[in-house]
Amino acid sequence: MKNTPTSTTLGAHPTTEADVLAFPNPDVEVNRVIAEHQDAQTAWAYGGVDLAREVRAIRSWARDLVDQFFASHCAPGFLFRFEREGSRVLGHYVPGRNDVGLQWEISINPRHLTTRSERQTAAVLLHELLHWFEESVRPPRRSAHGYHSAWFRKFAQEWGIPCTRYGAELGIVAPSPFSAWADEHGLRDDVSSAISPGALPPDEPHSKRVPWVCACPPGERVTAQVPRASELRAHCDRCGAAFHRKGEAR
């Protein structure tokens, strides 16, 4: 069938010379229109932060992160938003459809945009993209407590953005695949976003988290804070050793 004005009117996207018509996905199209609307805003701000500029940056990071970490998977047109939530919430991904029927919603809590670095914001974005990926390849068990599956936490640990089973971040591991990506893209950093030797305070008797370390030499050792009652089952990419509680005999 040839491309005709009638076909285009019906919503088909004409291709080049091929006798094929590509019909758009309505969910992709509505998110594309919303993105264009966001980009056109000149008075969209939160606490002095230009949200139009922020969403353009986040959209660009998302494309690059998908290419880097989900290369074998086709990403949809995400719906990005800035929902103000409690201070302990960094962002969220809505599985399925949101409250107005739209798909692939990723939100970044705007109250943290002025207190966290670009690198930390991008780490939250990758965390939410991993939720989308998990939903796409193996729908997770729904939980009212924000449970993050072992499958999810394994990928997060390997990429350098570890989290607890409840989704609480454990910092950014450096070096790691994510920190290498952030370096390559020139994302701004600050001391608080990196897990580095000596950066954690000494373990206290009533601390809710304890440091776990690998077997790399001092000065190169990777440290992660893990909830006291939890186990960290991961290996260091450099030394190959399993992480263990700091000070624990090996």
C-alpha positions, 0 to 999 in steps of 0.5 A: 500500500502506498503512502497517501494523505488519507493514511497519514490522516488516520495516524500512520507515520509515512516511511521513506520509499518503502510500501510500509506504514508505521503506526505510532504507539499511543503511549509513546506519542503522548509522552513525546508530546509531554516532553516537547511541552516540558522543553518549551517551558520558560517559567517552570521552576522549583526553589530557583531550579530551572526544571525545563533545563533539569528535565532535558539533562535527565532525558539525555542521561536516560538515553545514554544510560539505556545505551550503556546498561540496557543495550539489548533492550528497546527503551520506551519514551519515558515520562519524566516528572518532578513530584515533591515527596518526603525528604527520604524519597529520592525518586520513583518509578511507577509500574504499569500506568500511573494515576492518569493512565500514562506509562513509564513514569519516572520521577525525581524528587525536586527537593534534592536537586539543590543538595545533591550532585549531578552524579547522585541524581543520575544514580537515582535515575539509573536506579529507577531505570532498573525498575523499568528493566525489571518490570520488562523482563521479569515482573517483580513481586508487588510489595507494599513495603517497597521491597527490592528483589535480590535480582534487582540488588545484584544488578545495582551492586554490580553497576556501582549503585548498591541499595538495601532491600527497601531501596535505600541507597548505599552510595556510589561505588568508585570505581564501578561501571556507573562511576566510569559512565559519569566520568565519561559524561563529565557529571559533577561530583562531591565527596558525599556521593562516593564510597571511599576508604576512610570516608565512613565514620567508625562503627558504633555499637548502636549504628544501624549500618556497618562497613563491609570491605573487599580485599584490595590493598589499603587506599584502593579498598571499596567500602559499602555501608550495609544494614547491621542485620543484613548480609552483602553477597557480592564480589569486588571486580578488581580483587575478586574477593567477597565483601566482608565486615570491616574488622572481621577475620578472614 
